[in-house]
Amino acid sequence: MTKQDVQRLNARFSELDRAQRRAIVRAVNRGEGMARRRDAELAVGVARRQQRFWSRAWLLGPSIALIQVLVTPIGWLEGALLAAWGTLLLGMMAAWWWTRARRAELENLQVIGGRGTARGRDAASGGSEAGTSARRRSQLPGGPAVAPGEADAGDDAGGAAPRPPRPRGRKRR
């Protein structure tokens, strides 16, 4: 992306109301894709911005430790231990959030490219929620997408319907 693209996406993102911005940021934080292509473009920008931040966030650990060594009366050994501890914790946290932002970026790029399997899209039929009148999902979880007339015809023909997955382990009570 060029700087002009980033500025354009940031301007479009700032024009949204608070609820829409919150929904996009929440989806990126969860590592999910957006259902609408327009929102997916904005989510890609947010995900890339978060990746830039989290790729450098581990540097906060040594920086804070250095400031504490210079300002407070702790020694250099304690400062080095504090820097190592901060780097470890912030590095793990940064890795967690960076991978979620990366996953959200990839899913939203698929939505933009029209190959998406994000929320609101049916992976089997390749359509969105607006196109569910032509094809609908079967009644069973994980079942294939069936055309509206096929569901009734299969039952009359005596074909065996697919069984739902069996639960593993004991049921919680």
Helices and strands as residue ranges (DSSP letters): H 3-15, H 18-30, H 37-56, G 57-59, H 60-71, H 76-113, G 129-133, E 136-137, E 145-146, H 148-156
